[in-house]
Amino acid sequence: MKTKSSLPMTQTEFIRRYKQDKKLVIFLRVLILVLFFLLWEGAARLFLIDPFIFSSPVRLIQAFIDLLPGGEIFFHMGITLLETFISFFLVLALGLVTSVILWWKRSISQVIEPYLIALNSLPKSALAPILIVWLGNNMKTIIVCAIMLAVFGTIINLYTDFVNTDPDKILLVKTLGGNKKDILFKVVIPQNLPALISSMKVNIGLCLVGVIIGEFLAANAGLGYLIIYGSQVFKLDWVMMSIVILCIMATMLYGIVRFFEKKYGEK
């Protein structure tokens, strides 16, 4: 039979093991990353891979240092981040507002739902050259390209979540005399806040991908532009450096959204 004094020991042991497991996961993640860069550098130095084509961690660091004077690399990073944040917040606003409209007027959703599905399935990169003709070779084209990549899926997912809101809670609000506005702000949006934040995790990555696609075709600045320019003039160190920076940037952006999910989205 367990005594009262043994219960705190069990809880303490659980917390200790949880912290150990968490530290082990972090250690293994860092170890894999370090081993990857060490193997990459070693293979390049031993000429198991061509360092001119595949570059190496040391060459990437040197390329970063070469672009530091005048802040050129930070300028390109800033442009890409600015375009990503603008497109991300526009996708969030357009997706939420459109989903609310479709939920409010089911007749509208029944009419345009097939078009949303078709637009979501359309390869967005195929539209990029047309956007350049319509909007010009500027930041607007890049932002629109990023928005198109994420907004339709966001609308479809949020609308589906809104429609599947707990009917018992909606019935309770109606019984207490609430109108459709009360149902929206007191039941539908609060219940689907975790789904909204979850879509944000996906959208931040999609917007970054959309921005890079746009910068490939219609930019004179940004990491996407740096990748294309580096490949054209055979500065492949710039290409690999930009890709590594994009990976770091994507991880940081995901981490920011994950922070908000832990704070507001998880029940």
For each residue, the residues with C-beta under 8 A, 3 or more apart:
1:
2: 6 7
3: 6 7
4: 7
5: 8 9
6: 2 3 9 10
7: 2 3 4 10 11
8: 5 11 12
9: 5 6 12 13
10: 6 7 13 14
11: 7 8 14 15
12: 8 9 15 16
13: 9 10 16 17
14: 10 11 17 18
15: 11 12 18 19
16: 12 13 19 20
17: 13 14 20 21
18: 14 15 21 22
19: 15 16 22 23
20: 16 17 23 24
21: 17 18 24 25
22: 18 19 25 26
23: 19 20 26 27
24: 20 21 27 28
25: 21 22 28 29
26: 22 23 29 30
27: 23 24 30 31
28: 24 25 31 32
29: 25 26 32 33
30: 26 27 33 34
31: 27 28 34 35
32: 28 29 35 36
33: 29 30 36 37
34: 30 31 37 38
35: 31 32 38 39
36: 32 33 39 40
37: 33 34 40 41 57
38: 34 35 41 42
39: 35 36 42 43
40: 36 37 43 44 54 56 57
41: 37 38 44 45 56 57 58
42: 38 39 45 46 48
43: 39 40 46 48 49 54
44: 40 41 47 48 49 51 54 55 56 59
45: 41 42 51 56
46: 42 43
47: 44 50 51
48: 42 43 44
49: 43 44 53 54
50: 47 53 54
51: 44 45 47 54 55 56 59
52: 55 236
53: 49 50 236
54: 40 43 44 49 50 51 236 240
55: 44 51 52 59 60 63 236 237 239 240 241
56: 40 41 44 45 51 59 60
57: 37 40 41 60 61
58: 41 61 62
59: 44 51 55 56 62 63 237 240
60: 55 56 57 63 64 237 240 241 244
61: 57 58 64 65
62: 58 59 65 66 237
63: 55 59 60 66 67 235 237 238 241
64: 60 61 67 68 73 241
65: 61 62 68
66: 62 63 69
67: 63 64 72 73 238
68: 64 65 71 72 73
69: 66 72
70:
71: 68 74 75
72: 67 68 69 75 76
73: 64 67 68 76 77
74: 71 77 78
75: 71 72 78 79 221
76: 72 73 79 80 221 222 223 225 226 242
77: 73 74 80 81 223 245 249
78: 74 75 81 82
79: 75 76 82 83 219 221 222
80: 76 77 83 84 208 211 212 215 222 223 224 246 249
81: 77 78 84 85 249
82: 78 79 85 86
83: 79 80 86 87 139 142 143 146 211 214 215 222
84: 80 81 87 88 146 204 207 208 211 253
85: 81 82 88 89
86: 82 83 89 90 143
87: 83 84 90 91 143 146 147 150 207 210 211
88: 84 85 91 92 150 200 203 204 207
89: 85 86 92 93
90: 86 87 93 94 143 147 151
91: 87 88 94 95 146 147 150 151 154 203 206 207
92: 88 89 95 96 154 200 203
93: 89 90 96 97
94: 90 91 97 98 147 151 154 155
95: 91 92 98 99 150 151 154 155 158 199 203
96: 92 93 99 100 158 196
97: 93 94 100 101
98: 94 95 101 102 155 159
99: 95 96 102 103 154 155 158 159 162
100: 96 97 103 104 162 184
101: 97 98 104 105 108
102: 98 99 105 106 108 109 112 113 155 159 162
103: 99 100 106 109 159 162 163 184 188
104: 100 101 180 184
105: 101 102 108 109
106: 102 103 109 110
107: 110 111
108: 101 102 105 111 112
109: 102 103 105 106 112 113 159
110: 106 107 113
111: 107 108
112: 102 108 109 115 116
113: 102 109 110 116 117 156
114: 117 118
115: 112 118 119
116: 112 113 119 120 152 155 156
117: 113 114 120 121 156
118: 114 115 121 122
119: 115 116 122 148 152
120: 116 117 152 153 156
121: 117 118
122: 118 119 126 127
123: 126 127
124: 127 128 145 148 149 210 213
125: 128 213
126: 122 123 129
127: 122 123 124 130 131 145 148
128: 124 125 131 132 141 145 213 214 217 218
129: 126 132 133 217
130: 127 133 134
131: 127 128 134 135 141 144 145 214 218
132: 128 129 135 136 137 141 217 218
133: 129 130
134: 130 131
135: 131 132 138 140 141 144
136: 132 140 141 218
137: 132 141 218 219 220
138: 135 141 142 218
139: 83 142 143 219
140: 135 136 143 144
141: 128 131 132 135 136 137 138 144 145 214 217 218
142: 83 138 139 145 146 210 211 214 215 218 219 222
143: 83 86 87 90 139 140 146 147 211 214
144: 131 135 140 141 147 148 214
145: 124 127 128 131 141 142 148 149 210 211 213 214 217 218
146: 83 84 87 91 142 143 149 150 206 207 208 209 210 211 213 214
147: 87 90 91 94 143 144 150 151 207 210
148: 119 124 127 144 145 151 152 210
149: 124 145 146 206 207 209 210 213
150: 87 88 91 95 146 147 153 154 202 203 206 207 210
151: 90 91 94 95 147 148 154 155
152: 116 119 120 148 155 156
153: 120 150 156 157 202 206
154: 91 92 94 95 99 150 151 157 158 199 203
155: 94 95 98 99 102 116 151 152 158 159
156: 113 116 117 120 152 153 159 160
157: 153 154 160 161 195 199
158: 95 96 99 154 155 161 162 192 195 196 199
159: 98 99 102 103 109 155 156 162 163
160: 156 157 163 164
161: 157 158 164 165 192 195
162: 99 100 102 103 158 159 165 188 192
163: 103 159 160
164: 160 161
165: 161 162 169 170 187 188 191 192
166: 169 170 187 191
167: 170 171
168: 171 172
169: 165 166 172 173 187 191
170: 165 166 167 173 174 183 187 188
171: 167 168 174 175
172: 168 169 175 176
173: 169 170 176 178 182 183 186 187
174: 170 171 177 178 183
175: 171 172
176: 172 173
177: 174
178: 173 174 182 183 186
179: 182 183
180: 104 183 184
181: 184 185
182: 173 178 179 185 186 187
183: 170 173 174 178 179 180 186 187 188
184: 100 103 104 180 181 187 188 189
185: 181 182 188 189 190
186: 173 178 182 183 190
187: 165 166 169 170 173 182 183 184 190 191
188: 103 162 165 170 183 184 185 191 192
189: 184 185 192 193 196
190: 185 186 187 193
191: 165 166 169 187 188
192: 158 161 162 165 188 189 195 196
193: 189 190 196 197 264 265
194: 197 198 261 265 266 267
195: 157 158 161 192 198 199
196: 96 158 189 192 193 199 200 265
197: 193 194 200 201 257 260 261 264 265
198: 194 195 201 202 261 265
199: 95 154 157 158 195 196 202 203
200: 88 92 196 197 203 204 257 260 261
201: 197 198 204 205 254 257 258 261
202: 150 153 198 199 205 206
203: 88 91 92 95 150 154 199 200 206 207
204: 84 88 200 201 207 208 253 254 256 257
205: 201 202 208 209 250 253 254
206: 91 146 149 150 153 202 203 209 210
207: 84 87 88 91 146 147 149 150 203 204 210 211
208: 80 84 146 204 205 211 212 246 249 250 253
209: 146 149 205 206 212 213
210: 87 124 142 145 146 147 148 149 150 206 207 213 214
211: 80 83 84 87 142 143 145 146 207 208 214 215 222 224
212: 80 208 209 215 216 222 223 224 227 246
213: 124 125 128 145 146 149 209 210 216 217 224
214: 83 128 131 141 142 143 144 145 146 210 211 217 218 219 224
215: 80 83 142 211 212 218 219 222 223 224 225 228
216: 212 213 219 224 225 227 228
217: 128 129 132 141 145 213 214
218: 128 131 132 136 137 138 141 142 145 214 215
219: 79 137 139 142 214 215 216 222 224 225
220: 137 225
221: 75 76 79 225
222: 76 79 80 83 142 211 212 215 219 225 226
223: 76 77 80 212 215 226 227 242 245 246 249
224: 80 211 212 213 214 215 216 219 227 228 242
225: 76 215 216 219 220 221 222 228 229
226: 76 222 223 229 230 238 239 242
227: 212 216 223 224 230 231 238 239 242 243
228: 215 216 224 225 231 232
229: 225 226 232 233 235 238
230: 226 227 233 234 235 236 237 238 239 242
231: 227 228 234 236 239
232: 228 229
233: 229 230
234: 230 231
235: 63 229 230 238 239
236: 52 53 54 55 230 231 239 240
237: 55 59 60 62 63 230 240 241
238: 63 67 226 227 229 230 235 241 242
239: 55 226 227 230 231 235 236 242 243
240: 54 55 59 60 236 237 243 244
241: 55 60 63 64 237 238 244 245
242: 76 223 224 226 227 230 238 239 245 246
243: 227 239 240 246 247
244: 60 240 241 247 248
245: 77 223 241 242 248 249
246: 80 208 212 223 242 243 249 250
247: 243 244 250 251
248: 244 245 251 252
249: 77 80 81 208 223 245 246 252 253
250: 205 208 246 247 253 254
251: 247 248 254 255
252: 248 249 255 256
253: 84 204 205 208 249 250 256 257
254: 201 204 205 250 251 257 258
255: 251 252 258 259
256: 204 252 253 259 260
257: 197 200 201 204 253 254 260 261
258: 201 254 255 261 262
259: 255 256 262 263
260: 197 200 256 257 263 264 265
261: 194 197 198 200 201 257 258 264 265 266
262: 258 259 265 266
263: 259 260
264: 193 197 260 261
265: 193 194 196 197 198 260 261 262
266: 194 261 262
267: 194
